[in-house]
Amino acid sequence: MLCNSILALLLSLPLSLAGAQENAADITAIQSALRGHQYDQALAIAKSSLQKNPSDYRIWTLQGIALSMKGDNRAALSAFHRALTLSPQYPAALRGEAQLLFQTGDARATPLLERIIKLDPADQTAQEMLALTQAKADNCEGAIKHFELSKDSIQSHAASLERYGYCLTRQKRFDQAIPIFEQLVAIAPDRSYARYDLALVQMLADQKQAAVQTLDPLIAAHTSDPDVLSLASEADEAVGDTPNAVSLLRQAIVIEPTKADFYARFASLCINHDSDQVGIDMLNAGLQRISNDPSLYVARGLLYSELAQYDKAEADFQTAERLNPAKGLSGLALGLAEVQSGHPDQALATIRSQLRTHSDDPSLHFLLAKVLMDQGPAVDSPEFKEALHEALTAVRLKPDLVAGRDLLAGIYIKSGQPKLAIEQCRLALETDPENQSAYYHLIMASRTEGNKAEIQELVKRLSALQQDARRQENSKKRYKLIEQDQPPANQ
């Protein structure tokens, strides 16, 4: 974008100088030197001219252009700033300074771009830069507005199309994002990330067959990108080609055997097709390489549940929660650093002390119950009874405290009260329908009812939630990876 922007800046100068004869010869000479890439000569003329007339903002602007062409951005910014001090609304100086600040991600570019657009709403370069700035700041709503006003400008700019499509996807405007990514594929046909992005948004828009067709050229070319293979596997499964889905996912695992997501996806395939032991075997292989990923334990727990091996399932679910206690499946991050520091006695003392002055704080009651339960008290022990009391107090003070409901469900399961556990799970899901912890507690509590069909349905729901969470997370990671790996576009 820089080269074209500077060129446009040069071409706009003669219009801005119409009728102004003072220093006209110097200006013409500087422009001629710049067009001939004779930057030192342009600077020499500018320096001489400014000694005669230091208040000529046009010469300062041309000096800024020459310095930026030489790569001396710091001095160029100083020259543009001096020009704007002399003429605050001079478009060429505004564009020059905004461009340099934009290139370095400097927040000072934003107000300059807004000034340019106010002076000339049709300036698509400024609209595009402002859109990119806002997209990078996660202001997708504002970015989309400016991308729409720079549609002609961005048609050949891969980075802008990528950001525009990503923002539309973030806003769940999938149908509008698809043509943006199609254009990205058109201008970058040899870049696999472009097809990956298009297929990903097609999957989100429920255009499964289109996603398969988008990825077909990459698969036919025997891609070694495991993310592409994984997405192609998901697309093939969605259109009913399970054998190919399994084959592609196996390839992804062979290429990248330490990525937990691929094993979890394989487990989902096994759940959907009643191949539970095959899935367990694959997860066992994964856990030999990645022993600390909670998603693998949840996935294996689901498969054990399908086989009615509930003790093994419960052990895996508990391991998953232990590996990710602060956020994990409950989705609540309460700052458990001290609680999980390996000093439970100190943690208990701290929480009890806080409760003396903040007795109505539901988070503190929840933390006390959790620390007590983390020590594995016997069901009939005073510690177990205190934990139950504190968890009940937490949800009484804050009925929508999902983590408290999850903890209570676990307590009731341990104490042999499945109906009360089920009640807590249902209440947790009313507040957070995607709460994975509530689902696996519900699976554990429901086993006593002997309703295998209901448990299988719960397993499939939890598996689907895991898949959705993985898809969203991988989409974000993939997008960041593209931005880092993408070569600079000649914009």
Secondary structure, 3 states (H helix, E strand, C coil): CHHHHHHHHHHHHHHHCCCCCCCHHHHHHHHHHHHCCCHHHHHHHHHHHHHHCCCCHHHHHHHHHHHHHHCCHHHHHHHHHHHHHHCCCCHHHHHHHHHHHHHCCCCCHHHHHHHHHHHCCCCHHHHHHHHHHHHHCCCHHHHHHHHHCCHHHHCCCHHHHHHHHHHHHHCCCHHHHHHHHHHHHHHCCCCHHHHHHHHHHHHHCCCHHHHHHHHHHHHHCCCCCHHHHHHHHHHHHHCCCHHHHHHHHHHHHHHCCCCHHHHHHHHHHHHHCCCHHHHHHHHHHHHHHCCCCHHHHHHHHHHHHHCCCHHHHHHHHHHHHHHCCCCHHHCCCCCCCCCCCCCHHHHHHHHHHHHHHCCCCHHHHHHHHHHHHHCCCCCCCHHHHHHHHHHHHHHHHCCCCHHHHHHHHHHHHHCCCHHHHHHHHHHHHHHCCCCHHHHHHHHHHHHHHCCHHHHHHHHHHHHHHHHHHHHHHHHHHHHHHHHHHCCCCCC
